[in-house]
Amino acid sequence: FYTTVQPETLLERCEETLGVNHEFADITYFAADHRFSYNHTIWSNDPEVQSNRISKVIAF
């Protein structure tokens, strides 16, 4: 599941929704297409210009 929303914004919304902003809180966000589905991580579409860093790892 892809979105144009940046990961920082998604994390901020999760913190607001859960009412948690503790520095050590483990907030992990996922999406699913139905209630019995595996949870899928939310990927944001990368900007055209990026710093030299890994943003995604795809493994099989």
C-alpha positions in Angstrom: 0.0 0.0 0.0 1.6 3.2 -1.2 1.0 6.8 -0.1 2.4 10.2 -0.8 2.4 11.1 2.9 5.8 11.1 4.4 6.7 8.5 7.1 7.2 11.3 9.7 3.7 12.6 9.1 2.2 9.1 9.4 4.1 8.5 12.7 2.9 11.9 14.0 -0.8 11.0 13.2 -0.3 7.6 14.9 1.1 9.3 18.0 -1.9 11.8 18.0 -4.4 9.0 17.5 -2.9 6.8 20.2 -2.2 9.7 22.5 1.4 8.4 22.9 4.5 10.4 22.3 6.9 8.8 24.7 10.5 8.7 23.4 10.8 5.0 23.9 7.2 4.0 22.8 7.2 1.3 20.0 4.7 2.7 17.5 4.5 0.4 14.4 2.0 1.1 11.7 0.6 -1.3 9.2 -2.2 -1.6 6.6 -4.3 -4.5 5.6 -6.9 -5.0 2.8 -9.2 -7.1 5.0 -9.4 -8.1 8.7 -7.8 -11.6 8.1 -5.0 -10.2 6.0 -1.4 -10.0 6.9 -0.3 -6.6 8.0 1.6 -4.7 5.3 3.9 -1.9 6.0 3.0 1.5 4.6 5.4 2.6 1.9 5.6 6.2 0.9 6.5 7.2 -2.6 10.1 8.4 -2.6 11.0 11.9 -3.7 12.9 12.2 -7.0 16.0 13.6 -5.3 17.2 11.6 -2.2 20.2 11.5 0.0 22.5 8.5 -0.3 20.7 6.2 2.1 18.6 3.0 1.9 14.9 3.7 2.1 13.5 0.3 1.4 14.7 -3.3 1.5 12.9 -6.0 -0.5 13.7 -9.6 0.4 12.3 -12.9 -0.7 
